[in-house]
Amino acid sequence: MSLVKLTIKGISYSQTQNGAYALILNEVDGERKLPIVIGAFEAQSIAIALEKEIKPPRPLTHDLFKNFADRFDIVVKQVIIHKLVDGVFYSSIICERDKIEEIIDARTSDAIALALRFNAPIFTYKNILDKAGIYLSINPSETTNEDPDNDNILTPTDTYEEDVVVPADSYSGYSLKELYQKLDEAVQNEDYERAAKIRDEISKKES
């Protein structure tokens, strides 16, 4: 299976669930976005890594892991989002020490927070992006609405929570046609957290 490189577009605050955020990943050589719902602590950690000027007074968990790895000459080479099951993404951290490579299972939010600190690339498999990717521009006339300067980057907060998996039950009564219409509306409104829920319900109905 071929790998697709991803970059981070930004972090969007959830409109419907306290403590939840949507991490938006971009397909490097394409137009698809991959929204992943994460918790507030992980969102804060990723936001701090994106904002290079922000330095917390004490190391956050991911900073501590980076310091630990540096001390023992462990390098994170890349992160691969390798599986999607029932709306939950699974990731692997590819590490190297003394030219020996190890693969470590990790939550996707943790893996990305570490990838940023090691300047490591982020990948996913094409079949995952085919299943879960969302096109931001539904038609060519909408491409002018996408402005990279308007990315909704999270401002770091003091809230700490675990990863959140948003249920798609509220959309279970809709037909596929209605779900696709609602997905288009959510994407046009840049409501990525809602789009992720609808996308997961579409995947369930099509599987």
ABEGO torsion letter per residue (X at the ends): XBBBBBBBAEBBBBAABBGBBBBBBBBAABABBBBBBBBAAAAAAAAAAABAABBBABBBAAAAAAAAAAAAGBBBABBBBABBBGGBBBBBBBBBBGGBBBBBBBBAAAAAAAAAAAGBBBBBBAAAAAAABBBABABAAAAAABBAAABBBBBBBABBBBBBBBBAAAAAABBAAAAAAAAAAAAAAGBAAAAAAAAAAAAAAAX
